[in-house]
C-alpha cells in the first residue's frame, strides 16, 4: 500500500472519529439542554401550583372576589405552562399529563365551590358538599405539588445522566483518538522513519566505499520503490567501478608501455639521429670543398631535419612527462618565476630591446615544476613573436573578473587570426610558417595540459599584428595524492 493511501486512511479514520465524537457531544448537549428546560418548566409549574393552592386556601377561608380573580390568573398561567412545547422523556411526559389533568379537575372543582358560594344558601347539606369539594381540591393540589417536585427531581437526574454521558463520550473519543494517534505514529515509524534511517545508513555505507550494501526496505510503497532504485543504482555503480578498475589496470599497463616507448624514443631513436647529423657534418668538413653547392645544401638540409626531429622528440617527451607527472600542490610566486624566466631569455639574446612589466605579489597554489613549464612556454612564445617588433613589450599580470583572479601573459607581437583559435592548443598545430617563427607547435599544447591537470581554464585573445594575450584562471586544487585515497577513485 502506498504511503499516500495509508495517510488518507489514517486521516479519514481520525476525521471520522472526530465527527462521531462531535455528534455524540452534540447529542449529549441536546439532552442536557432538554433536561434543563424540563427542570425550568417543572419549577415554574410547581411555583404556579403552589400559588394556586394558596389562592384556593384563601378563597375557601374568606370567600373574597380577589382570590377568585387570582385563581383565574394562576390557572391561565398553568395552561400556558402545560402547553409549552418542551422535549420530555416518557415518564416526565406522563407526569406532566397527570398534572394537567389534576389541574383541570381542581379548576372545575374550584368553579363548583365558587358557584355554591354564590347561591347564598346555608343548608347543612350544602355546607357538607362544599367541605367535600374543598377537601378534594386541597388533596388534588397537594398531589400536584408532589408530582411537580418529582418532575423537578427527574429533571435533575436527567441532567446528571446527560452530563455523565457527555463525559463518557468525550473520554471514549479521546481514548479512540489516542489509539489512532498511537497506531498512526507506529505505522509512520515503521513505514517512513525506519526506511529513511535505512536509506541514510545506505548513503553512508556507499560514501565509505561499501558498494555491496543492499538497502532492501521490504515495502511496496514509494520508499520501497526508492530503495529498489537505489539498489539498482549501487549495482550499476559497482559494475561501472569494476569496469573502471579494469580500465585503470589496462591504463597502468599502457602507461608502462608508453614509458618503455619513451625510453626507446629517447635512446634508440636519438642514436641514428646523432649519426645522421654527425656524418653529415663530417662530410661537410672533410669533403665540403669537393662537393658542389647543391650537395652541400642537401647535407645542410639533412642536418637541419635531424636536429628538428631531435627537438620534436624532446618536446614529445616533455609533453608526456607533463601528462604523467604527479601533482605536488604548494604556494607558487608567479612574479618571481616570470622575472627569472624573462631574465634567462634576455641573456640568450642580449642585443634585443624588450621591455617587460610584471605585477608584484602574484601567488597561486599549484605544482611548481608544471607551472614553471607552462609559464616558460607562454613567455618563450611572447619573446619569439615579438622578435620583429622594435619596441617589444611583454606583460605578466593578474586582474579581477567576476570576483575571481585571472592571470595573463600578453605581448604586442605578431598575434594571430582568432578564426583559427580552435587549432591553437593542438599538438604540432602552427598558425605561422616556420620560416617566420621557428618552433615545433607543441608549446601551447603543453601549456593546456598543465592547466588541465590543475583544473584551471585557459583562453586566448589576439589579432594579427596586434599581439596576443593568454588568460588562465587559477582555482583551489586538491592534492591528487589525497584524491586517490577516495573510495571511488
TORKOL-4160 file (C-alpha; in steps of 0.2 Angstrom, whole numbers, padded with zeros to 4 digits, m for minus):
489
<pt num="1" X="0000" Y="0000" Z="0000"/>
<pt num="2" X="0006" Y="0017" Z="m0005"/>
<pt num="3" X="0011" Y="0030" Z="0009"/>
<pt num="4" X="m0002" Y="0042" Z="0002"/>
<pt num="5" X="m0016" Y="0029" Z="0003"/>
<pt num="6" X="m0010" Y="0025" Z="0021"/>
<pt num="7" X="m0010" Y="0043" Z="0026"/>
<pt num="8" X="m0028" Y="0045" Z="0018"/>
<pt num="9" X="m0035" Y="0031" Z="0028"/>
<pt num="10" X="m0027" Y="0037" Z="0044"/>
<pt num="11" X="m0034" Y="0055" Z="0041"/>
<pt num="12" X="m0051" Y="0048" Z="0036"/>
<pt num="13" X="m0052" Y="0037" Z="0052"/>
<pt num="14" X="m0046" Y="0052" Z="0063"/>
<pt num="15" X="m0058" Y="0064" Z="0054"/>
<pt num="16" X="m0072" Y="0051" Z="0056"/>
<pt num="17" X="m0069" Y="0048" Z="0074"/>
<pt num="18" X="m0069" Y="0067" Z="0077"/>
<pt num="19" X="m0085" Y="0069" Z="0068"/>
<pt num="20" X="m0093" Y="0055" Z="0079"/>
<pt num="21" X="m0086" Y="0062" Z="0094"/>
<pt num="22" X="m0093" Y="0079" Z="0089"/>
<pt num="23" X="m0110" Y="0072" Z="0085"/>
<pt num="24" X="m0110" Y="0062" Z="0102"/>
<pt num="25" X="m0106" Y="0078" Z="0111"/>
<pt num="26" X="m0119" Y="0087" Z="0102"/>
<pt num="27" X="m0132" Y="0074" Z="0106"/>
<pt num="28" X="m0127" Y="0074" Z="0124"/>
<pt num="29" X="m0128" Y="0093" Z="0125"/>
<pt num="30" X="m0145" Y="0092" Z="0117"/>
<pt num="31" X="m0150" Y="0080" Z="0131"/>
<pt num="32" X="m0143" Y="0092" Z="0144"/>
<pt num="33" X="m0152" Y="0107" Z="0137"/>
<pt num="34" X="m0169" Y="0097" Z="0136"/>
<pt num="35" X="m0166" Y="0091" Z="0154"/>
<pt num="36" X="m0163" Y="0109" Z="0160"/>
<pt num="37" X="m0178" Y="0115" Z="0151"/>
<pt num="38" X="m0188" Y="0101" Z="0159"/>
<pt num="39" X="m0182" Y="0107" Z="0176"/>
<pt num="40" X="m0186" Y="0125" Z="0172"/>
<pt num="41" X="m0203" Y="0121" Z="0167"/>
<pt num="42" X="m0206" Y="0109" Z="0182"/>
<pt num="43" X="m0200" Y="0123" Z="0193"/>
<pt num="44" X="m0212" Y="0136" Z="0185"/>
<pt num="45" X="m0226" Y="0123" Z="0186"/>
<pt num="46" X="m0223" Y="0119" Z="0205"/>
<pt num="47" X="m0222" Y="0138" Z="0208"/>
<pt num="48" X="m0239" Y="0141" Z="0199"/>
<pt num="49" X="m0247" Y="0126" Z="0208"/>
<pt num="50" X="m0241" Y="0132" Z="0225"/>
<pt num="51" X="m0249" Y="0149" Z="0221"/>
<pt num="52" X="m0265" Y="0140" Z="0216"/>
<pt num="53" X="m0265" Y="0131" Z="0232"/>
<pt num="54" X="m0263" Y="0147" Z="0242"/>
<pt num="55" X="m0276" Y="0157" Z="0232"/>
<pt num="56" X="m0288" Y="0142" Z="0234"/>
<pt num="57" X="m0285" Y="0141" Z="0253"/>
<pt num="58" X="m0288" Y="0160" Z="0254"/>
<pt num="59" X="m0304" Y="0159" Z="0245"/>
<pt num="60" X="m0310" Y="0144" Z="0255"/>
<pt num="61" X="m0307" Y="0154" Z="0271"/>
<pt num="62" X="m0313" Y="0171" Z="0266"/>
<pt num="63" X="m0323" Y="0169" Z="0250"/>
<pt num="64" X="m0316" Y="0185" Z="0243"/>
<pt num="65" X="m0318" Y="0190" Z="0225"/>
<pt num="66" X="m0299" Y="0195" Z="0224"/>
<pt num="67" X="m0295" Y="0177" Z="0227"/>
<pt num="68" X="m0307" Y="0171" Z="0214"/>
<pt num="69" X="m0299" Y="0183" Z="0201"/>
<pt num="70" X="m0281" Y="0177" Z="0206"/>
<pt num="71" X="m0286" Y="0159" Z="0204"/>
<pt num="72" X="m0291" Y="0163" Z="0187"/>
<pt num="73" X="m0275" Y="0171" Z="0183"/>
<pt num="74" X="m0265" Y="0157" Z="0190"/>
<pt num="75" X="m0275" Y="0144" Z="0180"/>
<pt num="76" X="m0271" Y="0154" Z="0164"/>
<pt num="77" X="m0253" Y="0154" Z="0168"/>
<pt num="78" X="m0254" Y="0135" Z="0171"/>
<pt num="79" X="m0262" Y="0132" Z="0155"/>
<pt num="80" X="m0248" Y="0141" Z="0146"/>
<pt num="81" X="m0235" Y="0131" Z="0155"/>
<pt num="82" X="m0244" Y="0115" Z="0151"/>
<pt num="83" X="m0245" Y="0120" Z="0133"/>
<pt num="84" X="m0226" Y="0124" Z="0132"/>
<pt num="85" X="m0218" Y="0113" Z="0119"/>
<pt num="86" X="m0203" Y="0106" Z="0129"/>
<pt num="87" X="m0195" Y="0090" Z="0124"/>
<pt num="88" X="m0198" Y="0077" Z="0139"/>
<pt num="89" X="m0194" Y="0059" Z="0141"/>
<pt num="90" X="m0208" Y="0046" Z="0143"/>
<pt num="91" X="m0210" Y="0047" Z="0162"/>
<pt num="92" X="m0209" Y="0066" Z="0163"/>
<pt num="93" X="m0222" Y="0067" Z="0149"/>
<pt num="94" X="m0234" Y="0056" Z="0158"/>
<pt num="95" X="m0231" Y="0065" Z="0174"/>
<pt num="96" X="m0235" Y="0082" Z="0165"/>
<pt num="97" X="m0251" Y="0075" Z="0158"/>
<pt num="98" X="m0256" Y="0069" Z="0175"/>
<pt num="99" X="m0253" Y="0087" Z="0182"/>
<pt num="100" X="m0263" Y="0094" Z="0168"/>
<pt num="101" X="m0277" Y="0083" Z="0171"/>
<pt num="102" X="m0277" Y="0086" Z="0190"/>
<pt num="103" X="m0276" Y="0105" Z="0187"/>
<pt num="104" X="m0291" Y="0104" Z="0176"/>
<pt num="105" X="m0300" Y="0094" Z="0189"/>
<pt num="106" X="m0295" Y="0106" Z="0203"/>
<pt num="107" X="m0300" Y="0121" Z="0192"/>
<pt num="108" X="m0318" Y="0113" Z="0189"/>
<pt num="109" X="m0320" Y="0109" Z="0207"/>
<pt num="110" X="m0315" Y="0127" Z="0212"/>
<pt num="111" X="m0328" Y="0133" Z="0200"/>
<pt num="112" X="m0341" Y="0122" Z="0208"/>
<pt num="113" X="m0336" Y="0129" Z="0225"/>
<pt num="114" X="m0337" Y="0146" Z="0218"/>
<pt num="115" X="m0355" Y="0143" Z="0211"/>
<pt num="116" X="m0361" Y="0135" Z="0228"/>
<pt num="117" X="m0354" Y="0150" Z="0237"/>
<pt num="118" X="m0363" Y="0162" Z="0226"/>
<pt num="119" X="m0380" Y="0154" Z="0229"/>
<pt num="120" X="m0381" Y="0161" Z="0246"/>
<pt num="121" X="m0389" Y="0145" Z="0254"/>
<pt num="122" X="m0385" Y="0139" Z="0272"/>
<pt num="123" X="m0391" Y="0122" Z="0271"/>
<pt num="124" X="m0381" Y="0109" Z="0281"/>
<pt num="125" X="m0381" Y="0098" Z="0266"/>
<pt num="126" X="m0374" Y="0112" Z="0256"/>
<pt num="127" X="m0360" Y="0115" Z="0268"/>
<pt num="128" X="m0355" Y="0097" Z="0269"/>
<pt num="129" X="m0355" Y="0097" Z="0250"/>
<pt num="130" X="m0343" Y="0112" Z="0250"/>
<pt num="131" X="m0332" Y="0104" Z="0263"/>
<pt num="132" X="m0330" Y="0089" Z="0252"/>
<pt num="133" X="m0326" Y="0099" Z="0237"/>
<pt num="134" X="m0314" Y="0109" Z="0246"/>
<pt num="135" X="m0306" Y="0094" Z="0253"/>
<pt num="136" X="m0304" Y="0086" Z="0236"/>
<pt num="137" X="m0297" Y="0102" Z="0229"/>
<pt num="138" X="m0284" Y="0103" Z="0243"/>
<pt num="139" X="m0280" Y="0084" Z="0240"/>
<pt num="140" X="m0278" Y="0087" Z="0221"/>
<pt num="141" X="m0267" Y="0102" Z="0223"/>
<pt num="142" X="m0256" Y="0093" Z="0236"/>
<pt num="143" X="m0254" Y="0078" Z="0224"/>
<pt num="144" X="m0250" Y="0090" Z="0210"/>
<pt num="145" X="m0236" Y="0098" Z="0221"/>
<pt num="146" X="m0229" Y="0081" Z="0225"/>
<pt num="147" X="m0229" Y="0077" Z="0207"/>
<pt num="148" X="m0221" Y="0093" Z="0202"/>
<pt num="149" X="m0207" Y="0090" Z="0214"/>
<pt num="150" X="m0205" Y="0073" Z="0207"/>
<pt num="151" X="m0204" Y="0081" Z="0190"/>
<pt num="152" X="m0190" Y="0093" Z="0196"/>
<pt num="153" X="m0181" Y="0078" Z="0204"/>
<pt num="154" X="m0182" Y="0068" Z="0187"/>
<pt num="155" X="m0176" Y="0083" Z="0178"/>
<pt num="156" X="m0161" Y="0084" Z="0189"/>
<pt num="157" X="m0157" Y="0066" Z="0187"/>
<pt num="158" X="m0159" Y="0068" Z="0168"/>
<pt num="159" X="m0146" Y="0082" Z="0169"/>
<pt num="160" X="m0134" Y="0071" Z="0179"/>
<pt num="161" X="m0136" Y="0057" Z="0167"/>
<pt num="162" X="m0134" Y="0068" Z="0151"/>
<pt num="163" X="m0118" Y="0076" Z="0159"/>
<pt num="164" X="m0112" Y="0059" Z="0163"/>
<pt num="165" X="m0115" Y="0053" Z="0145"/>
<pt num="166" X="m0105" Y="0069" Z="0139"/>
<pt num="167" X="m0090" Y="0064" Z="0150"/>
<pt num="168" X="m0091" Y="0046" Z="0144"/>
<pt num="169" X="m0092" Y="0050" Z="0126"/>
<pt num="170" X="m0078" Y="0063" Z="0127"/>
<pt num="171" X="m0067" Y="0051" Z="0137"/>
<pt num="172" X="m0071" Y="0037" Z="0124"/>
<pt num="173" X="m0067" Y="0048" Z="0110"/>
<pt num="174" X="m0051" Y="0054" Z="0117"/>
<pt num="175" X="m0046" Y="0036" Z="0120"/>
<pt num="176" X="m0050" Y="0031" Z="0102"/>
<pt num="177" X="m0041" Y="0047" Z="0096"/>
<pt num="178" X="m0026" Y="0042" Z="0107"/>
<pt num="179" X="m0026" Y="0024" Z="0100"/>
<pt num="180" X="m0027" Y="0031" Z="0082"/>
<pt num="181" X="m0013" Y="0043" Z="0085"/>
<pt num="182" X="m0003" Y="0029" Z="0093"/>
<pt num="183" X="m0006" Y="0017" Z="0078"/>
<pt num="184" X="m0003" Y="0031" Z="0065"/>
<pt num="185" X="0014" Y="0035" Z="0074"/>
<pt num="186" X="0019" Y="0017" Z="0074"/>
<pt num="187" X="0015" Y="0015" Z="0056"/>
<pt num="188" X="0024" Y="0031" Z="0052"/>
<pt num="189" X="0039" Y="0025" Z="0062"/>
<pt num="190" X="0038" Y="0008" Z="0053"/>
<pt num="191" X="0034" Y="0013" Z="0035"/>
<pt num="192" X="0043" Y="0030" Z="0034"/>
<pt num="193" X="0056" Y="0034" Z="0048"/>
<pt num="194" X="0064" Y="0016" Z="0048"/>
<pt num="195" X="0066" Y="0016" Z="0029"/>
<pt num="196" X="0073" Y="0033" Z="0029"/>
<pt num="197" X="0085" Y="0029" Z="0043"/>
<pt num="198" X="0090" Y="0013" Z="0032"/>
<pt num="199" X="0092" Y="0024" Z="0017"/>
<pt num="200" X="0103" Y="0036" Z="0027"/>
<pt num="201" X="0114" Y="0021" Z="0033"/>
<pt num="202" X="0115" Y="0016" Z="0015"/>
<pt num="203" X="0121" Y="0033" Z="0009"/>
<pt num="204" X="0135" Y="0032" Z="0022"/>
<pt num="205" X="0140" Y="0015" Z="0018"/>
<pt num="206" X="0141" Y="0019" Z="m0001"/>
<pt num="207" X="0150" Y="0035" Z="0003"/>
<pt num="208" X="0163" Y="0025" Z="0013"/>
<pt num="209" X="0165" Y="0013" Z="m0002"/>
<pt num="210" X="0154" Y="m0001" Z="0003"/>
<pt num="211" X="0146" Y="m0004" Z="m0015"/>
<pt num="212" X="0139" Y="m0021" Z="m0010"/>
<pt num="213" X="0127" Y="m0014" Z="0003"/>
<pt num="214" X="0109" Y="m0018" Z="m0001"/>
<pt num="215" X="0095" Y="m0006" Z="0005"/>
<pt num="216" X="0080" Y="m0018" Z="0003"/>
<pt num="217" X="0067" Y="m0010" Z="0015"/>
<pt num="218" X="0055" Y="m0023" Z="0010"/>
<pt num="219" X="0040" Y="m0012" Z="0007"/>
<pt num="220" X="0029" Y="m0009" Z="m0008"/>
<pt num="221" X="0026" Y="0010" Z="m0006"/>
<pt num="222" X="0036" Y="0025" Z="m0013"/>
<pt num="223" X="0050" Y="0022" Z="m0001"/>
<pt num="224" X="0051" Y="0004" Z="m0006"/>
<pt num="225" X="0052" Y="0009" Z="m0024"/>
<pt num="226" X="0066" Y="0022" Z="m0020"/>
<pt num="227" X="0075" Y="0008" Z="m0011"/>
<pt num="228" X="0074" Y="m0003" Z="m0026"/>
<pt num="229" X="0080" Y="0011" Z="m0037"/>
<pt num="230" X="0094" Y="0014" Z="m0025"/>
<pt num="231" X="0100" Y="m0004" Z="m0025"/>
<pt num="232" X="0099" Y="m0004" Z="m0044"/>
<pt num="233" X="0110" Y="0012" Z="m0044"/>
<pt num="234" X="0123" Y="0005" Z="m0032"/>
<pt num="235" X="0124" Y="m0011" Z="m0043"/>
<pt num="236" X="0126" Y="m0001" Z="m0059"/>
<pt num="237" X="0139" Y="0010" Z="m0050"/>
<pt num="238" X="0148" Y="m0006" Z="m0043"/>
<pt num="239" X="0148" Y="m0013" Z="m0061"/>
<pt num="240" X="0155" Y="0003" Z="m0068"/>
<pt num="241" X="0168" Y="0005" Z="m0055"/>
<pt num="242" X="0173" Y="m0013" Z="m0058"/>
<pt num="243" X="0175" Y="m0009" Z="m0076"/>
<pt num="244" X="0184" Y="0007" Z="m0071"/>
<pt num="245" X="0196" Y="m0003" Z="m0061"/>
<pt num="246" X="0199" Y="m0015" Z="m0076"/>
<pt num="247" X="0202" Y="0000" Z="m0087"/>
<pt num="248" X="0214" Y="0008" Z="m0074"/>
<pt num="249" X="0224" Y="m0008" Z="m0074"/>
<pt num="250" X="0224" Y="m0008" Z="m0093"/>
<pt num="251" X="0229" Y="0010" Z="m0092"/>
<pt num="252" X="0243" Y="0006" Z="m0080"/>
<pt num="253" X="0250" Y="m0007" Z="m0092"/>
<pt num="254" X="0248" Y="0005" Z="m0106"/>
<pt num="255" X="0257" Y="0019" Z="m0096"/>
<pt num="256" X="0271" Y="0007" Z="m0093"/>
<pt num="257" X="0272" Y="0003" Z="m0112"/>
<pt num="258" X="0272" Y="0021" Z="m0115"/>
<pt num="259" X="0287" Y="0023" Z="m0103"/>
<pt num="260" X="0296" Y="0009" Z="m0112"/>
<pt num="261" X="0292" Y="0018" Z="m0129"/>
<pt num="262" X="0298" Y="0034" Z="m0122"/>
<pt num="263" X="0314" Y="0026" Z="m0117"/>
<pt num="264" X="0316" Y="0019" Z="m0134"/>
<pt num="265" X="0312" Y="0035" Z="m0142"/>
<pt num="266" X="0324" Y="0044" Z="m0130"/>
<pt num="267" X="0339" Y="0032" Z="m0133"/>
<pt num="268" X="0336" Y="0021" Z="m0148"/>
<pt num="269" X="0330" Y="0035" Z="m0160"/>
<pt num="270" X="0342" Y="0048" Z="m0154"/>
<pt num="271" X="0357" Y="0037" Z="m0159"/>
<pt num="272" X="0353" Y="0036" Z="m0178"/>
<pt num="273" X="0349" Y="0055" Z="m0177"/>
<pt num="274" X="0365" Y="0059" Z="m0170"/>
<pt num="275" X="0374" Y="0048" Z="m0183"/>
<pt num="276" X="0365" Y="0057" Z="m0197"/>
<pt num="277" X="0370" Y="0074" Z="m0190"/>
<pt num="278" X="0387" Y="0069" Z="m0186"/>
<pt num="279" X="0391" Y="0060" Z="m0203"/>
<pt num="280" X="0383" Y="0075" Z="m0212"/>
<pt num="281" X="0394" Y="0087" Z="m0203"/>
<pt num="282" X="0410" Y="0076" Z="m0206"/>
<pt num="283" X="0406" Y="0076" Z="m0225"/>
<pt num="284" X="0404" Y="0095" Z="m0225"/>
<pt num="285" X="0421" Y="0097" Z="m0215"/>
<pt num="286" X="0431" Y="0084" Z="m0224"/>
<pt num="287" X="0424" Y="0084" Z="m0242"/>
<pt num="288" X="0415" Y="0101" Z="m0242"/>
<pt num="289" X="0427" Y="0108" Z="m0255"/>
<pt num="290" X="0425" Y="0093" Z="m0267"/>
<pt num="291" X="0405" Y="0095" Z="m0267"/>
<pt num="292" X="0395" Y="0107" Z="m0277"/>
<pt num="293" X="0383" Y="0119" Z="m0269"/>
<pt num="294" X="0368" Y="0108" Z="m0271"/>
<pt num="295" X="0377" Y="0093" Z="m0262"/>
<pt num="296" X="0382" Y="0105" Z="m0248"/>
<pt num="297" X="0364" Y="0111" Z="m0247"/>
<pt num="298" X="0357" Y="0094" Z="m0246"/>
<pt num="299" X="0369" Y="0089" Z="m0232"/>
<pt num="300" X="0364" Y="0105" Z="m0223"/>
<pt num="301" X="0345" Y="0100" Z="m0225"/>
<pt num="302" X="0349" Y="0083" Z="m0218"/>
<pt num="303" X="0357" Y="0090" Z="m0203"/>
<pt num="304" X="0343" Y="0103" Z="m0200"/>
<pt num="305" X="0330" Y="0089" Z="m0202"/>
<pt num="306" X="0339" Y="0078" Z="m0190"/>
<pt num="307" X="0341" Y="0092" Z="m0177"/>
<pt num="308" X="0322" Y="0096" Z="m0179"/>
<pt num="309" X="0317" Y="0078" Z="m0177"/>
<pt num="310" X="0328" Y="0078" Z="m0161"/>
<pt num="311" X="0319" Y="0094" Z="m0155"/>
<pt num="312" X="0302" Y="0086" Z="m0159"/>
<pt num="313" X="0307" Y="0071" Z="m0149"/>
<pt num="314" X="0312" Y="0082" Z="m0134"/>
<pt num="315" X="0295" Y="0091" Z="m0135"/>
<pt num="316" X="0285" Y="0075" Z="m0136"/>
<pt num="317" X="0294" Y="0068" Z="m0121"/>
<pt num="318" X="0291" Y="0084" Z="m0111"/>
<pt num="319" X="0273" Y="0083" Z="m0116"/>
<pt num="320" X="0272" Y="0065" Z="m0109"/>
<pt num="321" X="0280" Y="0070" Z="m0093"/>
<pt num="322" X="0268" Y="0084" Z="m0090"/>
<pt num="323" X="0253" Y="0072" Z="m0093"/>
<pt num="324" X="0260" Y="0058" Z="m0081"/>
<pt num="325" X="0269" Y="0069" Z="m0068"/>
<pt num="326" X="0261" Y="0068" Z="m0050"/>
<pt num="327" X="0255" Y="0085" Z="m0044"/>
<pt num="328" X="0263" Y="0092" Z="m0028"/>
<pt num="329" X="0252" Y="0107" Z="m0024"/>
<pt num="330" X="0261" Y="0122" Z="m0015"/>
<pt num="331" X="0262" Y="0141" Z="m0015"/>
<pt num="332" X="0270" Y="0147" Z="m0031"/>
<pt num="333" X="0276" Y="0165" Z="m0033"/>
<pt num="334" X="0272" Y="0169" Z="m0051"/>
<pt num="335" X="0280" Y="0186" Z="m0051"/>
<pt num="336" X="0297" Y="0179" Z="m0046"/>
<pt num="337" X="0296" Y="0165" Z="m0058"/>
<pt num="338" X="0291" Y="0176" Z="m0073"/>
<pt num="339" X="0306" Y="0188" Z="m0068"/>
<pt num="340" X="0318" Y="0173" Z="m0068"/>
<pt num="341" X="0312" Y="0166" Z="m0085"/>
<pt num="342" X="0312" Y="0183" Z="m0094"/>
<pt num="343" X="0329" Y="0187" Z="m0087"/>
<pt num="344" X="0335" Y="0170" Z="m0094"/>
<pt num="345" X="0328" Y="0174" Z="m0111"/>
<pt num="346" X="0336" Y="0191" Z="m0111"/>
<pt num="347" X="0353" Y="0183" Z="m0108"/>
<pt num="348" X="0351" Y="0172" Z="m0124"/>
<pt num="349" X="0348" Y="0187" Z="m0135"/>
<pt num="350" X="0357" Y="0202" Z="m0126"/>
<pt num="351" X="0355" Y="0213" Z="m0142"/>
<pt num="352" X="0336" Y="0213" Z="m0141"/>
<pt num="353" X="0327" Y="0228" Z="m0134"/>
<pt num="354" X="0312" Y="0220" Z="m0124"/>
<pt num="355" X="0303" Y="0229" Z="m0110"/>
<pt num="356" X="0293" Y="0218" Z="m0098"/>
<pt num="357" X="0281" Y="0223" Z="m0085"/>
<pt num="358" X="0277" Y="0210" Z="m0071"/>
<pt num="359" X="0264" Y="0213" Z="m0057"/>
<pt num="360" X="0270" Y="0211" Z="m0040"/>
<pt num="361" X="0264" Y="0198" Z="m0027"/>
<pt num="362" X="0256" Y="0186" Z="m0039"/>
<pt num="363" X="0254" Y="0170" Z="m0030"/>
<pt num="364" X="0244" Y="0154" Z="m0034"/>
<pt num="365" X="0243" Y="0137" Z="m0027"/>
<pt num="366" X="0249" Y="0123" Z="m0040"/>
<pt num="367" X="0263" Y="0112" Z="m0044"/>
<pt num="368" X="0279" Y="0122" Z="m0045"/>
<pt num="369" X="0288" Y="0112" Z="m0059"/>
<pt num="370" X="0272" Y="0111" Z="m0070"/>
<pt num="371" X="0268" Y="0129" Z="m0068"/>
<pt num="372" X="0286" Y="0134" Z="m0072"/>
<pt num="373" X="0284" Y="0124" Z="m0088"/>
<pt num="374" X="0268" Y="0132" Z="m0093"/>
<pt num="375" X="0275" Y="0150" Z="m0090"/>
<pt num="376" X="0291" Y="0146" Z="m0099"/>
<pt num="377" X="0281" Y="0141" Z="m0114"/>
<pt num="378" X="0270" Y="0156" Z="m0114"/>
<pt num="379" X="0284" Y="0168" Z="m0111"/>
<pt num="380" X="0295" Y="0160" Z="m0124"/>
<pt num="381" X="0281" Y="0162" Z="m0136"/>
<pt num="382" X="0279" Y="0180" Z="m0132"/>
<pt num="383" X="0298" Y="0183" Z="m0134"/>
<pt num="384" X="0298" Y="0174" Z="m0150"/>
<pt num="385" X="0283" Y="0183" Z="m0158"/>
<pt num="386" X="0289" Y="0200" Z="m0153"/>
<pt num="387" X="0306" Y="0197" Z="m0162"/>
<pt num="388" X="0301" Y="0208" Z="m0177"/>
<pt num="389" X="0294" Y="0222" Z="m0166"/>
<pt num="390" X="0306" Y="0237" Z="m0162"/>
<pt num="391" X="0298" Y="0241" Z="m0146"/>
<pt num="392" X="0293" Y="0224" Z="m0139"/>
<pt num="393" X="0283" Y="0224" Z="m0123"/>
<pt num="394" X="0278" Y="0208" Z="m0113"/>
<pt num="395" X="0267" Y="0210" Z="m0098"/>
<pt num="396" X="0263" Y="0197" Z="m0085"/>
<pt num="397" X="0249" Y="0202" Z="m0073"/>
<pt num="398" X="0233" Y="0197" Z="m0063"/>
<pt num="399" X="0216" Y="0206" Z="m0063"/>
<pt num="400" X="0199" Y="0203" Z="m0056"/>
<pt num="401" X="0185" Y="0195" Z="m0066"/>
<pt num="402" X="0168" Y="0192" Z="m0058"/>
<pt num="403" X="0176" Y="0191" Z="m0041"/>
<pt num="404" X="0190" Y="0179" Z="m0046"/>
<pt num="405" X="0208" Y="0182" Z="m0050"/>
<pt num="406" X="0213" Y="0179" Z="m0068"/>
<pt num="407" X="0232" Y="0179" Z="m0073"/>
<pt num="408" X="0238" Y="0184" Z="m0090"/>
<pt num="409" X="0253" Y="0184" Z="m0102"/>
<pt num="410" X="0252" Y="0197" Z="m0116"/>
<pt num="411" X="0263" Y="0204" Z="m0129"/>
<pt num="412" X="0262" Y="0216" Z="m0144"/>
<pt num="413" X="0270" Y="0204" Z="m0156"/>
<pt num="414" X="0263" Y="0196" Z="m0172"/>
<pt num="415" X="0247" Y="0189" Z="m0165"/>
<pt num="416" X="0236" Y="0178" Z="m0175"/>
<pt num="417" X="0219" Y="0177" Z="m0183"/>
<pt num="418" X="0205" Y="0171" Z="m0170"/>
<pt num="419" X="0196" Y="0162" Z="m0184"/>
<pt num="420" X="0210" Y="0148" Z="m0181"/>
<pt num="421" X="0209" Y="0149" Z="m0162"/>
<pt num="422" X="0202" Y="0131" Z="m0162"/>
<pt num="423" X="0219" Y="0124" Z="m0168"/>
<pt num="424" X="0229" Y="0134" Z="m0156"/>
<pt num="425" X="0231" Y="0121" Z="m0142"/>
<pt num="426" X="0233" Y="0106" Z="m0153"/>
<pt num="427" X="0250" Y="0097" Z="m0154"/>
<pt num="428" X="0260" Y="0101" Z="m0169"/>
<pt num="429" X="0247" Y="0115" Z="m0174"/>
<pt num="430" X="0255" Y="0131" Z="m0180"/>
<pt num="431" X="0247" Y="0147" Z="m0186"/>
<pt num="432" X="0264" Y="0154" Z="m0193"/>
<pt num="433" X="0276" Y="0147" Z="m0205"/>
<pt num="434" X="0292" Y="0140" Z="m0198"/>
<pt num="435" X="0302" Y="0152" Z="m0209"/>
<pt num="436" X="0295" Y="0167" Z="m0200"/>
<pt num="437" X="0294" Y="0160" Z="m0182"/>
<pt num="438" X="0303" Y="0143" Z="m0179"/>
<pt num="439" X="0296" Y="0130" Z="m0167"/>
<pt num="440" X="0288" Y="0113" Z="m0165"/>
<pt num="441" X="0270" Y="0118" Z="m0161"/>
<pt num="442" X="0270" Y="0108" Z="m0145"/>
<pt num="443" X="0272" Y="0123" Z="m0133"/>
<pt num="444" X="0254" Y="0128" Z="m0131"/>
<pt num="445" X="0248" Y="0110" Z="m0131"/>
<pt num="446" X="0260" Y="0108" Z="m0116"/>
<pt num="447" X="0253" Y="0124" Z="m0108"/>
<pt num="448" X="0235" Y="0117" Z="m0110"/>
<pt num="449" X="0240" Y="0100" Z="m0102"/>
<pt num="450" X="0247" Y="0109" Z="m0087"/>
<pt num="451" X="0231" Y="0120" Z="m0085"/>
<pt num="452" X="0220" Y="0104" Z="m0087"/>
<pt num="453" X="0230" Y="0095" Z="m0074"/>
<pt num="454" X="0227" Y="0109" Z="m0062"/>
<pt num="455" X="0209" Y="0111" Z="m0066"/>
<pt num="456" X="0212" Y="0129" Z="m0072"/>
<pt num="457" X="0204" Y="0137" Z="m0088"/>
<pt num="458" X="0214" Y="0143" Z="m0102"/>
<pt num="459" X="0209" Y="0155" Z="m0116"/>
<pt num="460" X="0217" Y="0167" Z="m0129"/>
<pt num="461" X="0213" Y="0183" Z="m0137"/>
<pt num="462" X="0223" Y="0191" Z="m0151"/>
<pt num="463" X="0223" Y="0200" Z="m0168"/>
<pt num="464" X="0235" Y="0199" Z="m0182"/>
<pt num="465" X="0249" Y="0212" Z="m0180"/>
<pt num="466" X="0242" Y="0217" Z="m0163"/>
<pt num="467" X="0249" Y="0204" Z="m0151"/>
<pt num="468" X="0241" Y="0191" Z="m0141"/>
<pt num="469" X="0235" Y="0188" Z="m0123"/>
<pt num="470" X="0233" Y="0171" Z="m0114"/>
<pt num="471" X="0222" Y="0170" Z="m0099"/>
<pt num="472" X="0222" Y="0157" Z="m0086"/>
<pt num="473" X="0211" Y="0156" Z="m0070"/>
<pt num="474" X="0219" Y="0148" Z="m0055"/>
<pt num="475" X="0207" Y="0139" Z="m0044"/>
<pt num="476" X="0210" Y="0129" Z="m0027"/>
<pt num="477" X="0216" Y="0112" Z="m0031"/>
<pt num="478" X="0216" Y="0097" Z="m0020"/>
<pt num="479" X="0232" Y="0087" Z="m0020"/>
<pt num="480" X="0230" Y="0072" Z="m0031"/>
<pt num="481" X="0238" Y="0060" Z="m0019"/>
<pt num="482" X="0224" Y="0064" Z="m0007"/>
<pt num="483" X="0211" Y="0062" Z="m0021"/>
<pt num="484" X="0217" Y="0045" Z="m0025"/>
<pt num="485" X="0213" Y="0039" Z="m0007"/>
<pt num="486" X="0194" Y="0042" Z="m0011"/>
<pt num="487" X="0184" Y="0025" Z="m0012"/>
<pt num="488" X="0178" Y="0030" Z="m0029"/>
<pt num="489" X="0195" Y="0035" Z="m0035"/>
